[in-house]
Amino acid sequence: MLGKVIGNKYMAIAKSWVPTLAIWGTTGGVALVYLTDWRVVLDYVPYINGKFKKDE
C-alpha cells in the first residue's frame, strides 16, 4: 500500500537505507548515554540498578 503512494522505486531505496539508519541510530544512542550521566540511564536496568543502591 505504501508502495502505491510513494512508488516502488523509492520503496527500494528506502529499504536499502534501513541497515545504515539502524547503525547510525544505535551509534547515536550509545553516544548519548556516554555523554550524559550514565547512572541516570542505568537506573532503569533492573540487574544493574541493584548494584548501585544509595545508602540514605
C-alpha positions in Angstrom: 0.0 0.0 0.0 2.8 2.4 0.9 4.5 1.5 -2.4 1.5 2.8 -4.3 1.7 6.2 -2.5 5.4 6.9 -2.9 6.3 4.4 -5.7 8.2 1.2 -5.9 11.5 2.9 -6.8 11.5 5.0 -3.6 10.5 1.9 -1.5 13.5 0.0 -2.8 15.8 3.0 -2.0 14.3 3.3 1.5 14.7 -0.5 2.1 18.4 -0.2 1.2 18.9 2.6 3.7 17.3 0.7 6.7 20.6 -1.0 7.9 22.6 2.2 7.6 19.9 4.2 9.6 19.8 1.4 12.2 23.6 1.6 12.7 23.6 5.4 12.9 20.7 5.3 15.4 22.4 2.8 17.6 25.6 4.8 17.5 23.8 7.9 18.4 22.0 6.2 21.2 25.2 4.9 22.7 26.9 8.3 22.3 24.0 9.9 24.1 24.3 7.5 27.0 28.1 8.0 27.1 27.9 11.8 27.0 25.1 12.1 29.5 25.1 10.9 33.1 25.2 7.1 32.6 23.8 6.5 36.1 20.5 8.1 35.2 20.1 5.7 32.2 21.3 2.6 34.0 18.9 3.1 36.9 16.2 1.7 34.7 18.1 -1.6 34.0 16.9 -4.0 36.7 20.1 -6.0 37.3 22.5 -3.0 37.3 20.1 -0.9 39.4 20.6 -3.3 42.3 24.3 -2.9 42.4 24.2 0.9 43.0 21.9 1.2 45.9 22.1 4.6 47.7 22.6 4.4 51.4 20.3 7.0 52.9 
